[in-house]
Amino acid sequence: MSLTMFPPAPVRAPAAPGPRDRFIDVLRVFGMVLVVAQHWAMPVLSYAGGRLTTGNALAAAPFITWISQVMPLVFFAGGAANAISFRSAARRAGPADAGETGRAARGGTARRSSAERRTAREWTARRVRRLAWPVAPLAAVWLPLPHLLTALGVPPQPVEMAARTVGQLLWFLAVYLLAVVATPRLLRVRAGVALPVLAGGAVLTDLVRFSGLEAAGYLNVAFVWLTVHQVGFRYADGGLEWLRGRRAAALAGAGFAMVAALVAAGPYPASMIGMPGAVSNMAPPSACLLALFAGQLGLAMLLRPALNALARRPRAEAVLTALAPRMMTVYLWHMTALVSVAGVATIGFGLATPLPGSAAWWSGVPLWMAALAPVLLGLTALFGRWEEPAGAAAGRHVAVAVPLVGGALLTLTVTGFAPGPAPVIASVALLGGLFLVSRPAAAAPPRG
């Protein structure tokens, strides 16, 4: 298994606009739905004496996470979508800019024109706004909510736990922001150069991390996720068309076999999600995730013809059309749905999670999902309109806006929305960053 040994992509100019790639839509929707289902199935909750205790149901079955941990596929799909989007923006900017982008993608060394730099700034500004705008209503709800719940008599410990849990989801947006900002430059680098450097950096980082310098592992936030994101570029270029049938099956088998070998040899744990008190493959991400991605990519490409056929069916297409533009809202609010229902069940009714893996637990999972789904659907209907930012993008100050938004997302990842000054300052920084990359909507002409 090697993500750096793909056959070289053919040299080509950016492709002409084509129909929407439903395979990428399927991966994004399927990935987010599986993330939600995994997060909802994980908690083992009990409440006594004003304190909520939690555990992870998947600790008893870590091998399930080899399939349920789909963040590698989500970043892959994001890479493909970003490549398609940026090249489309370059084409719309005009022939000269599109030509510069094409030459840069082929050679990787051409000096960027002022038009291309402007395109990159404006495209980045649009993506930053689309990424960060839906966080604003989340902050507006959760900054005052812990104070309100405490004032209503809810014990402070479960309130703080809920507020922190909701914020932890924002790690994905912070890392994806890094991928977005890197996209215009990484598209200029040959995949045969970028992929070995990024994947090799992930392996080297793990060697340093597991030699005793644990903090070095956080370099893999860039190396691991940008490697996967870069493979998405290859897909957008048509460079993965060879990966079908037996070749796809062979990659899937090799990838999962490599995961098994790494887990058996150590120090990588069997779980692809973090478990309390154990080495984590996710925080920070480990190179083992690249082997997992290879297995999942091979499996996805093997199923690609069937998934494309499914996506062409009217009902499936209707579901994709409805869900694909609302995936960020689903992701941001699914933990609010969880803590809301869990709070009522545990604190309100004194219920506790059955022993994971028991008959009572398995029989309760469908009921648990059925209770959570309507709440999430309601939240999505209420806040889904925030996926489309008001006004227009302004790229002039994007270099200042990106650190503000990124810093805000990282801060909220660490602190959540627990009472204190840090979430308030982070939220103000987020709004400041959004202001810098936004232009107000044009005023309607006066009547008369």
N, C-alpha and C positions, 0 to 999 in steps of 0.2 A: 504494500500500500504506500503510495506517495502522492501527495497533492501537487508536487512540483514536477511530476514526470508526465503530465498530460502531453499528447502530441501538440506541436505548436499550432496556434490558431492561424488561419490564412490571413495574409495581409489584405486589408480592405478599408475602404472609406466607410464612414458611418452609414449604416443602412438607411434606406428610405423609409418613411413612416409606413407602418403596417398595422394589421389588426392587433388588438390587445392580446397579450400572451396570457391565456387563461391558465396555463400550467403554473405560472408564477402567482397568479391570483389564488389558485387552489392551495399552493404551498403556504401562502401568507394566511389565508383564512383557516386552513387546517392547523397550521402551526399555532396560531393564537387560540383557537378553540381547545387544542390539546393543552396549551399552557394553562388556560383557565381551569379545565377539568382537573389537571394535576394539582394546581394550587387548592382547589376546592376539596379534593380527596385527601390531601396531606394532613390537615390538622387533627390531632388527638387532644380533645379539650375536656377539662374538668374544672369546676368552680367550687371553692369552699373558703369560708372566712374572709371574703372580700378579695380573694386572689384567684386569678385565672392561671392555670398551668397548661402548657402545651407540649405536644410531642409530634413526631412525624410518622404517619402510618406507613410510608414507603420505606422506612428503615428495616422493616421485616421482609421487604421484597425489593432489594436495590436493583436487581437486573431489569425490572420494569422500566427503570429510568433510561435504559439504552434506547428505548423507543419513545418514551414520553418526554425526554429532554430534547426538544426540537429547536432550541435557540440557534444551533448551528444552521439549520435549514432556513430559519427566519432571517438570519444575517445574509445567507446566500441569496435568498429571494430579494432582500433589500439591495444587495449589490447589483443584481440584474436590473431591478427597477431604477436604481440611481443611474446606471450606465445608459439605459434607454432614455431616461428623462433628460440627462445632461446633453446627450447628443442631439436629441430633439430640440432642445433650447439653442444649441449651436446652429442647427439648420435654420431655425426661425430668425436668428440674429442676422443671417445673410450669407451669401456664398463665400465671402472672404473669411468670415469667422469660422464657418464650417470647414473651409479648406485648411485653415490653421489647425483646427482641432484634429482633422484627419491626419495631417502631416505629423503633428505631435504624437498622436496615438501610434503611428507607424514607426517614427524615429525616436521619440522620447527625449530628444535633445534640442529641438527647435525652440528658439526664443519666442515666448508668447507675445502676440500682438496686443495692443491696447484694447482692441475690440474683444479679443478672447478673454482678457482679464476682466473686462466689464461683464461679459457673459457669465463668467465663473462667479463673480460677486453677486450678480442678480439672481442666478440660479441658487446659490448657497443661501441667500436671503430668503427666497421663497421656501426652501426646504426647512430652514430654521424656524420660520413662522409656522409652517404646517406641523412641525414637530412639537414646538413649545406652546402654541396657542391653546390646545386642549388642556394643558396643565393649569391654566388660569382659573377655570371654574372649580377644579379640584382643590386648589389652594383656597379659593373663596369660601368653599364649604368647610374644609377641614381646619383652617386656622381658628375659627371661632367655635367649632363643634366640640372639641374637648372641654373647653370652659363651660359651654352650655350643658353638656352631659354631667359634668361634675356638680354644677349648680343644681341640677335636677336630682342629685343624690346617687348617681352611679359611682361606685368605688373608683378611686383614681388609678389604681394599678391596671385594671383591664382597659380603662380609657386610654392610658398612655401606651399600652401594648398595641391597641388598635391603631392609634395615630402613627406610631412608628412603623407598623406593618404596612400601612397604606403607602407611606413614603418610600419604602424599600424598593418598590416596583420601578422607581424612576432611574435605577441604575441602567436599565436598558436604553432609555432615552439619552442618557449622558454618553454612553458608549456609541450609540447610533449617531449622535451628533458628531463624534469624532470621525466616524466613517463618512458621513455626509461632507464634512469639511475637507477630508482627504480625497474625495472622489475626483474632482477636476485634475489634480496632480497625478494621482495614481493611474488615471486613464491614459496619461501620457507615457507611462512606463511599460515596457514590454513585459508581458506576463511571465516570460521565461526568466526575467530578472527579478521581478517583484515577488513572485510566489516562492522561489527558493530562499530569498532573503527573509521574508516574513515567517515562513514555516521554520527555517533554520533558527531564526531568532527565538521562536517559541520553544524549540527543543533546548537551545542553549540556556534560556531563562530557567527552564525546569531544572537543568543540571545545577545552576547556581542556587536556585531556591531550595532544592532538596539536599544540597551540601551544607545547609544550615542558615542561609540568608533568606529567610522567609519573605521579607519585604520585597525582595527582587522579583518575586512571582507576579507582582502587579504590573510589570512590564508586559505581561501576556494579555492584559486588557487590550493593548494595541496589537501585539503580534498575532494572537489567536483569532480575534474577531476580524481584523483586517485581512488575514489570510483567507478566511471563509468568504468575506465580502468580495475579495479579488477574484475568487473562483466564479462568483456571480457575474463579474465582468466577462469572463470567458464564455459563460452561457449566453449573455447578451450578444456577443460577437459571433455566435454560431460555433464556437470552439469546442462545444461538448456534443455536437451532433453524432460524433463517433460512439458516444457512450450510450449504447442501447443493447438490448438482447443479452447475449452471453457476456459481453464486455461489462455491461452494467451489473449483471449478476456476479461476475468475478470481483468487481470493485466492492460490491456490498459484502461478499463473503470475506474478502481480504481485510476490509475495514473493521468489521465486527471481530474477526479473528485477532487483529492487532489489539483491539480493546481488551479482549480476553487475555492476551499475552501480557499486556502492560499491567493489568490488574493482578494477574497471577505472580508477576515478577515484583510488583510493588515499585514505589510506594503509593501507587494510585489506588484509591478505593474503588469498590465495585459500583457505588452510587455515582451517577452523573449529576446529582444535585447535592447541595451541601447538607451535611448531617451534623448535629451538635456534637462537639468533642472529637471530631474526626478530621483528617486531612480532606480538603475540599478540591473537587475538580472544577468548581465554578467560581469560587471567591478566594483567591484569584483563579482565573481559568487556567487549566493545564493543557499541555500538548496532547494529552489523552483525548481531549475534545476533537482534535483534528482527525484522529483515527475514527472516532465516533461519527464525525461528519462524513468521512469517506464512505463508511458503511451506509449511512442514511442517504447520501447522495446517490450511491449506486442503486439503492432500493427505489428511491424516488424516480430516477431516470428509467429504471426497468418498468415502473408503473406509469410512466409518462403517457404512452399512447392511450392506455385505459382511462387515465385521468382526463386527458383532453377530450376523449369521446364522452365521458360523463359530463364534463363541463359544457358540452354542446347541447345537452338535453334541456328543454325549456325550463323545467323546474329547478334543475341545478344551476342553470344560468341565472335564473331569477334570484336564487339564494346568494350566489356570488355577487351579483349586481347590488343586492341590498347590504350585504355584510362587508365587502371589500372596502368601501369608503368609510366604514365605521369601526375598523379594527383597533384604531388607537383609543377610541372611546371605550370599547369593550375591555381593552387591556387596562386602561387607567382606573376604571370603575369596578372591575370584578372583585377586587379586594374589599371595596366599600360594601358591596353586596354581601360578601362573606362575613365581615365583622358585624354587619347589621343583623343578619339572621343568626349568627353564632351568639351574639350578645343576648338576643331575645331567648334563644334556646337554653343557654347556660345560666345566665344571670336571672332571666325572667322566669324560666320554668325548671331550673335546676337539672337539666339534662346533661349527660356526659357521653362522650364518644365510646361506643363498645370497643372491646379488644380488637385491634386491627387484625384482619384476616379471619376473624371468627364468623360464624354464620350470621350472627346479629349485625356485624359490621357490613358484610356483603349485602345483606337484605336492606340495610338502611341507606346504602350509597345512592340508589335511584331516588329514594324519597328526599334525601339531602340535596341532590342535584335539582330535583323538581321544585324544591322550596327556594333555591337560590336563583334559578333561571328567570322567573318572572321579575324578581327584583332587579337583576341586571338588565333585562329588556326595558324595564321602566326607566332606569338610569340612562341607558343608551338613547332611548327616545327623547329624554329630557335634555341631555347634554351633547348629543351627536351633532347638533348644528355647529358646535365649536370646532369641528374638524376643518371647516372652511373659514380661514381668517378673514376678518373684515378689511376693507381697503385693499391696497396693493403693496407689493414688496418694494423696498428701497435698499439697494446694495451698497450705498456709499459708505455706511458706517458698520458694515458687517464684521470687520476685523475687531471692533470693540464689542459688538453685540454677542459674538460667539463666546468669548470668555465669561461674559455676564451670565448668559443662559447656561453654559456648561457648569460654571461654578455654582449657580443656583440649584441645578439638578443634582450635582454631587452632594451639596449640603443637605438637600431634602432626602437624598438616599440614606445619608448617615443619621440625620436627626428625625426624619419623618416630620409629622406635624404636631409632635408633642409640645406642650406649652413651654415657651421660652422665646428668647429674642432671635435665635438662629433661623427658625423657619420663617419668621416675619421678614428678616433682612434678605433671606434667599428669595422670597416671593417678590419683594420689591425689586431685587436685581433681575429676576425673570421678566417682570413687566418692563423694566428699563431696557433690557435687551430687545424685547419685542417692539418697543417704541422706536428703537434705532433702526430696525429693519422694516418699518411700516410707513406707508404713506396713507393719509386719510382718503376715504372714498371721495370721488368728485361730487361736489354739491349739485343737486338738481337745479336746472335752470328755473328762474322765477316765472310764475304764471302771470298771465295777464296779457 
